[in-house]
Amino acid sequence: MSKRLDSSILICPICKSSRLEINKNIICMDCNNKYEQHEGKYYFVKLEEGDIIDPLDKIKHFLKSFSVIYNFLIYLVSPVYTDRHLIKFINKHIEGKNIVALNLGSGSSNVSNNISNVDIFKYESVDLTCDISMLPLRDNSVDIILNVAVLEHVPNPEAVVNEINRVLKPNGLVYSFFPFMQGFHASPYDFSRRTFEGMKVLYKDFECIELRSSGGPTSGFLWAFQEWIAIVLSFGIKPLHSFIYILMMVITFPIKFLDIILIHHPMAKNLSSGFTYIGKKK
């Protein structure tokens, strides 16, 4: 179970007013925009399953309703090797502390009972539904923000990072994973990738604590290889492409565990699946 957000830090995402009347609905007293709330969960946008058009994303969105199964499949069968770096960060900085921590783009996952989940879809585990480039939160109101494999799905990641900087308290922490060598994956859209140096530019207004390869070079290669095989053998037939792609994931996923070793290679960043950045608000 996630941590419910304190309504006192909410603002209107349109006019940025903190004068909100929260009863059955949320009404901005300045611009009169109306939003929904139910049992301590706040809904500032509405995005429905019908907005998803990519076939593989439809499958992924369906599986997200079964979060335990989905998260297990992502850990085991997806082409990206996942280590315990995020869990160690949460245990060190979040668990057992009286803080405000957010997971932006959480999907249906719940990585900690001390974190509030934020997403554009209204999953059961989500506490705040909003556009993360227009966070309905007061300035300097949040201690820690996670965003893992979400910034590639927004058209302007710089705007999201600016919002993270705005709502974090001084010395607040951001933990961010951004893909580099990954194939297209709509969720519901997919826009960009970042290199090692690109991560430094994206978070230029933060003090860098750590920047590391995540996933590793085998994960970067494996995703491209699976997609290539599906393209070659599907002969332009989209349903067949999806079937072969999923089949290749199931057949080849054990290869990714080579990254347990290769992620430590000094040149791993040249082909890494992505990068994790930990920064502090200046």
C-alpha positions as CSV (number, residue, x, y, z in Angstrom):
1,M,0.0,0.0,0.0
2,S,1.3,3.4,-1.0
3,K,1.4,6.5,1.2
4,R,-1.4,9.0,0.8
5,L,-0.5,12.5,-0.2
6,D,-1.2,15.4,2.2
7,S,-3.8,17.6,0.4
8,S,-2.2,20.7,1.9
9,I,0.6,20.5,-0.7
10,L,-1.7,20.4,-3.7
11,I,-2.2,23.3,-6.1
12,C,-4.1,23.8,-9.3
13,P,-1.9,22.7,-12.2
14,I,-3.4,25.3,-14.5
15,C,-3.1,28.5,-12.5
16,K,-0.8,27.3,-9.7
17,S,-3.2,28.6,-7.0
18,S,-3.2,26.8,-3.7
19,R,-6.7,28.0,-3.0
20,L,-8.4,24.6,-3.5
21,E,-11.7,23.5,-2.1
22,I,-11.6,19.8,-1.5
23,N,-14.8,18.0,-0.8
24,K,-16.4,15.4,-3.2
25,N,-14.4,17.2,-5.9
26,I,-11.4,19.5,-6.1
27,I,-12.3,23.1,-7.1
28,C,-9.8,25.8,-7.8
29,M,-11.2,29.0,-6.2
30,D,-9.2,31.2,-8.6
31,C,-9.7,29.7,-12.0
32,N,-12.8,27.5,-11.2
33,N,-11.3,24.4,-12.8
34,K,-12.7,21.2,-11.3
35,Y,-10.9,17.9,-10.6
36,E,-11.8,14.6,-9.1
37,Q,-10.9,13.0,-5.8
38,H,-11.9,9.8,-4.1
39,E,-10.8,8.5,-0.7
40,G,-7.6,10.5,-0.6
41,K,-6.7,9.9,-4.2
42,Y,-6.5,12.9,-6.6
43,Y,-7.3,12.9,-10.3
44,F,-6.1,15.9,-12.3
45,V,-6.2,14.3,-15.7
46,K,-8.1,11.5,-17.4
47,L,-6.4,9.1,-19.7
48,E,-8.3,6.0,-20.6
49,E,-7.2,2.6,-22.1
50,G,-8.8,3.7,-25.4
51,D,-6.0,6.2,-25.8
52,I,-3.5,3.3,-26.2
53,I,-3.0,2.4,-29.9
54,D,0.3,0.4,-29.9
55,P,-0.6,-3.4,-29.9
56,L,2.3,-4.4,-27.5
57,D,1.5,-1.5,-25.2
58,K,-2.1,-2.7,-25.0
59,I,-0.8,-6.1,-23.8
60,K,1.5,-4.4,-21.3
61,H,-1.3,-2.1,-20.0
62,F,-3.5,-5.1,-19.5
63,L,-0.8,-7.0,-17.6
64,K,-0.2,-3.9,-15.4
65,S,-3.6,-4.6,-13.8
66,F,-2.0,-7.7,-12.3
67,S,1.0,-5.8,-10.8
68,V,2.7,-8.8,-9.1
69,I,2.7,-10.8,-12.3
70,Y,3.7,-7.9,-14.5
71,N,6.6,-6.8,-12.3
72,F,7.8,-10.4,-12.1
73,L,7.7,-10.7,-15.9
74,I,9.5,-7.4,-16.3
75,Y,12.3,-8.6,-14.0
76,L,12.6,-12.0,-15.5
77,V,11.7,-11.9,-19.2
78,S,12.3,-8.4,-20.3
79,P,15.6,-7.8,-22.1
80,V,16.9,-5.4,-19.4
81,Y,18.9,-6.7,-16.5
82,T,17.7,-5.1,-13.2
83,D,19.8,-5.0,-10.1
84,R,19.0,-3.9,-6.5
85,H,20.3,-0.3,-6.9
86,L,16.8,1.3,-6.6
87,I,15.9,-0.9,-3.6
88,K,19.1,0.1,-1.8
89,F,18.4,3.7,-2.5
90,I,14.9,3.4,-1.1
91,N,16.1,1.5,2.0
92,K,18.7,4.2,2.7
93,H,16.8,7.4,2.0
94,I,13.1,6.7,2.3
95,E,12.1,3.7,4.4
96,G,11.3,4.5,8.0
97,K,11.6,8.3,7.5
98,N,8.8,10.9,7.9
99,I,9.2,12.5,4.4
100,V,7.2,13.2,1.3
101,A,8.5,10.9,-1.5
102,L,7.0,10.5,-5.0
103,N,7.4,7.9,-7.7
104,L,6.6,9.7,-11.0
105,G,5.3,7.3,-13.7
106,S,4.8,4.6,-11.2
107,G,2.4,2.6,-13.3
108,S,0.7,-0.1,-11.3
109,S,3.8,-0.8,-9.1
110,N,4.2,0.1,-5.5
111,V,7.9,0.0,-4.6
112,S,7.5,1.3,-1.0
113,N,4.7,1.9,1.5
114,N,6.4,5.2,2.3
115,I,6.1,6.5,-1.3
116,S,3.1,8.2,-3.0
117,N,2.6,7.0,-6.6
118,V,2.0,9.4,-9.5
119,D,1.0,8.4,-13.0
120,I,-1.1,9.5,-16.0
121,F,-3.2,6.4,-15.7
122,K,-5.6,5.7,-12.8
123,Y,-4.2,2.4,-11.6
124,E,-5.4,1.1,-8.2
125,S,-2.0,1.9,-6.6
126,V,-1.8,5.5,-8.0
127,D,-2.4,8.3,-5.5
128,L,-2.1,11.3,-7.8
129,T,-3.1,11.2,-11.5
130,C,-1.6,14.1,-13.4
131,D,0.6,15.3,-16.3
132,I,4.1,15.1,-14.7
133,S,5.2,18.2,-16.7
134,M,2.6,20.2,-14.7
135,L,2.7,18.8,-11.2
136,P,-0.2,20.0,-9.0
137,L,2.2,20.5,-6.0
138,R,3.5,23.4,-4.1
139,D,7.1,24.7,-4.5
140,N,9.6,23.1,-2.1
141,S,7.1,20.5,-0.8
142,V,8.7,17.2,-1.6
143,D,11.8,15.5,-0.2
144,I,12.6,12.8,-2.7
145,I,11.4,12.0,-6.3
146,L,11.9,8.8,-8.2
147,N,11.3,8.6,-12.0
148,V,12.3,5.3,-13.5
149,A,11.9,4.7,-17.2
150,V,9.3,7.4,-17.6
151,L,11.0,10.5,-19.1
152,E,11.3,8.9,-22.5
153,H,7.5,8.8,-22.6
154,V,7.0,12.5,-22.3
155,P,7.5,15.0,-25.2
156,N,9.5,17.4,-23.1
157,P,11.6,15.7,-20.4
158,E,13.3,19.0,-19.6
159,A,9.9,20.4,-18.5
160,V,9.5,17.5,-16.1
161,V,12.9,17.9,-14.7
162,N,12.2,21.6,-14.2
163,E,9.0,20.6,-12.3
164,I,11.0,18.2,-10.2
165,N,13.4,21.0,-9.3
166,R,10.5,23.3,-8.4
167,V,8.7,21.0,-6.1
168,L,11.7,19.5,-4.4
169,K,12.8,21.0,-1.1
170,P,16.4,22.4,-0.9
171,N,18.8,19.5,-0.8
172,G,15.9,17.2,-1.9
173,L,17.0,14.1,-3.9
174,V,16.0,12.9,-7.4
175,Y,16.6,9.3,-8.6
176,S,16.1,8.9,-12.3
177,F,16.6,6.2,-14.9
178,F,16.6,7.2,-18.6
179,P,17.0,4.6,-21.4
180,F,19.8,4.8,-23.9
181,M,20.0,1.6,-26.0
182,Q,16.4,0.5,-26.0
183,G,14.0,-0.1,-28.9
184,F,10.8,1.8,-29.3
185,H,8.2,1.0,-26.6
186,A,5.0,3.0,-26.4
187,S,3.6,3.7,-23.0
188,P,1.4,5.2,-24.5
189,Y,4.1,7.2,-26.4
190,D,7.9,7.0,-26.8
191,F,9.9,10.1,-27.7
192,S,13.6,10.1,-26.7
193,R,16.8,8.5,-25.4
194,R,19.8,9.9,-23.4
195,T,23.5,9.2,-23.4
196,F,25.7,9.3,-20.4
197,E,26.7,12.9,-21.2
198,G,23.1,13.7,-22.1
199,M,22.0,12.9,-18.5
200,K,24.4,15.5,-17.2
201,V,22.9,18.1,-19.4
202,L,19.3,17.1,-18.5
203,Y,20.1,17.5,-14.8
204,K,22.5,20.4,-15.1
205,D,20.7,22.4,-12.3
206,F,21.3,19.6,-9.8
207,E,24.4,18.6,-7.9
208,C,25.3,15.1,-9.2
209,I,25.8,12.5,-6.6
210,E,26.0,9.5,-8.8
211,L,25.7,8.7,-12.5
212,R,26.0,5.0,-13.6
213,S,25.2,2.5,-16.3
214,S,22.0,0.6,-15.6
215,G,20.9,-2.5,-17.5
216,G,24.3,-2.8,-19.1
217,P,25.6,-3.5,-22.6
218,T,24.1,-7.0,-23.0
219,S,20.7,-5.5,-22.3
220,G,21.3,-2.8,-24.9
221,F,22.3,-5.4,-27.5
222,L,19.6,-7.9,-26.6
223,W,16.7,-5.5,-27.0
224,A,17.9,-4.6,-30.5
225,F,18.6,-8.2,-31.4
226,Q,15.1,-9.3,-30.4
227,E,13.5,-6.5,-32.4
228,W,15.7,-7.2,-35.5
229,I,14.7,-10.9,-35.5
230,A,11.0,-10.0,-35.3
231,I,11.4,-7.6,-38.2
232,V,13.2,-10.0,-40.4
233,L,11.0,-13.0,-39.8
234,S,7.6,-11.3,-39.8
235,F,7.7,-10.2,-43.5
236,G,5.8,-6.9,-42.7
237,I,2.9,-8.6,-40.9
238,K,2.4,-6.6,-37.7
239,P,0.6,-9.3,-35.6
240,L,3.3,-11.8,-36.6
241,H,6.0,-9.3,-35.6
242,S,4.4,-8.9,-32.1
243,F,4.3,-12.7,-31.7
244,I,7.9,-13.3,-32.8
245,Y,9.1,-10.4,-30.6
246,I,7.5,-11.8,-27.5
247,L,8.7,-15.3,-28.4
248,M,12.3,-14.0,-28.7
249,M,12.0,-12.4,-25.3
250,V,11.0,-15.7,-23.8
251,I,13.8,-17.6,-25.6
252,T,16.7,-15.2,-25.1
253,F,16.1,-13.4,-21.8
254,P,18.8,-15.5,-19.9
255,I,21.5,-13.8,-21.9
256,K,20.8,-10.5,-20.1
257,F,22.3,-11.8,-16.9
258,L,25.8,-11.5,-18.5
259,D,25.4,-7.9,-17.4
260,I,25.9,-8.9,-13.8
261,I,29.6,-8.8,-14.9
262,L,29.7,-6.6,-18.0
263,I,27.9,-3.6,-16.4
264,H,31.2,-3.0,-14.5
265,H,33.3,-2.8,-17.7
266,P,34.7,0.8,-18.0
267,M,33.2,1.1,-21.5
268,A,29.8,-0.3,-20.7
269,K,28.3,3.1,-21.1
270,N,28.9,3.0,-24.8
271,L,26.1,0.3,-25.2
272,S,24.3,0.5,-21.9
273,S,20.5,-0.1,-21.8
274,G,20.3,3.2,-19.9
275,F,21.6,5.4,-17.1
276,T,20.7,6.1,-13.5
277,Y,21.2,9.6,-12.1
278,I,21.0,10.6,-8.5
279,G,21.1,14.3,-7.8
280,K,20.5,16.8,-5.1
281,K,18.6,20.1,-5.5
282,K,21.1,23.0,-5.1
